Amino acid sequence: MFKVIALVGLMILGYSFTTVQDVHLSEKEKSQVLKENKQLIYTLFDSISYKSLDLIMRDRAFKNNSEAIPDLRDVTLDSIHLQFNSFDQSDKNIDSLQNYTKRFIKLRNQYSVSVFYSNEQFGDSLNTILKTNLISKSVIKHKGNEVPYIELINKIQRYIEFTKDSFKIIENRSEQLQNKNNKSANLLDTVLEEENREKSTSNFESVIKKYNWMLLIILIISLVLNGLLAFLFFRVKRKSNKNKDLAHIDDAPNTSEMNQKLIDIQKIETIINRRCQNYISRLNHQYNKDCVSSLSNTWKFLKKELLQEIRSNQFSDTDKLQKFLDHELENRVINLEEKLRTCNDKDNAERKIKQEIVAQNFILEYVSYNAVSPEKISNIVDHSVRNLIQELPDTITNHDLSNKIEDVKKHILNSINKTIRENLILYFPFTDDKGQLSDDKKSKIKKRDSALQLIMDPNDSSKATFRLLYDYSDMMQAGIQSYDIFLLPICNLTSENFNRTGSEIKQIGEDGQMQLVANQWEVVKKIMIKII
């Protein structure tokens, strides 16, 4: 009987040593896994708290003072409260932000126990974060349909999915390592079993006889060890279950598990095209169709931009997607309507041009000028208007049309003034020895014998200024050679300004003046010259 007890003791002792060895290896690996998974939870809540607090500050706490918002990027959840130390701690907004920070830390600690779960349990636990009171009732509140909060929800969901995938990778790596250790242990056990099988038969009885009392002590020790191990396993399991229950007390999820599926990209494109077409149809009823058609490239770019934004947000709910689209399109259509309100088709632009550029207005402005006739002004205006209308594009904004009209008005004025200048300039030969010119000798173009240029006063055609045609060298040489006949009647020439061997005439001072009297131009003021 004692032999049987001893044999059982050896078997239990061997099982105990094997179990202790397995537990040691499993706990070592499990410690590393728990450490990595705990870091995943901390990183997840660092990201969630940063995005949530940043939105709360921009939309609520610092809505009217965005420059004061502290930068929480790369700041861990445990350090966020330090960012608010520079603010007035009596400020209700700062106190509220500090309270949010504490609640996020508390929520993170409650979810930290999920690192003891299996991959499936871990994922189930994280899926409840968005439904906690902190996120759904305090952060999101009643603003779940507003774009910034929709984006926040989508970002938190992506953080959660990334964390679940990372947890799965760590668990798979741990299982691969455990399988490798088990294979090594099984191989060693096989070798030892073969050796022991050969020796056990011959040595078993002698060992029992020799170590009776020692085997009994070993039996007792093995029973104590197995009881201790069973107690430790029971404590760990009970603590894990208790922490799992605590995670659902303060911030329990409001609804069941969230299992969303992202909307297919082709469906998104269809929704975008349909929404945009609705807005285009509405604009066609309110504004000129040519003007709406001119924005076709703008709509193409807008659709592409919206598709990129929706891809980055990863919408999983069609209603939220459509609300997001309506919000974005309304903002953009407001800007497009500003352009359409100032847009003109060709017919409307032509009417505005004819209303703004009227020949009679220019005729009245130059009514006192004898150098240009009303018919000439009317011809200049009509020609300019026709050219402008021919150059019009299919559509044009009020701003661009106004600029074109102003440019044409300036061109008309320049053309009229040029015509006046041309009509006011007359050319004459030298005067007679009395300084008189017959008006019959005038010419609007330079002739071979031209020596003087008269510019009539636009307000009084009987008055004019005059000067010599200094670039007509032949006539100027003739004047120098016969200065007493040609120059002195119209010029002041002093002895110090006269060089008998000179070959060039230089004017000193202003032009001279003449007046028309009984068809004769008479010198009123002579020109001051010198001969060099």
ABEGO torsion letter per residue (X at the ends): XAAAAAAAAAAAAAAAAAAAAAAAAAAAAAAAAAAAAAAAAAAAAAAAAAAAAAAAAAAAAAAABAAABBBABGBBAAAAAAAAAABBAABAAAAAAAAAAAAAAAAAAAAAAAAABBAAAAAAAAAAAAABAAAAAAAAEAAAABAAAAAAAAAAAAAAAAAAAAAAAAAAAAAAAAAAAAAAAAAAAAAAAAAAAAAAAAAAAAAAAAAAAAAAAAAAAAAAAAAAAAAAAAAAAAAAAAAAAAAAAABBBABBBBBBBBBBAAAAAAAAAAAAAAAAAAAAAABBAAAAAAAAAAAAAAAAAAAAAAAAAGBABAAAAAAAAAAAAAAAAAAAAAAAAABBBAAAAAAAAAAABBAAAAAAAAAABAABBAAAAAAAAAAAAAAAAAABBABBBAAAAAAAAAAAAAAAAAAAAAAAAAAABBBBBBBBAAGBBBAAABBABBBAABABBBBBBAABAABBBBBBBAABAAAAAAAAABAAAAAAAABBBBAAABBAABABBBBBEBBBBBBBBGGBBBBABBBBBBBX
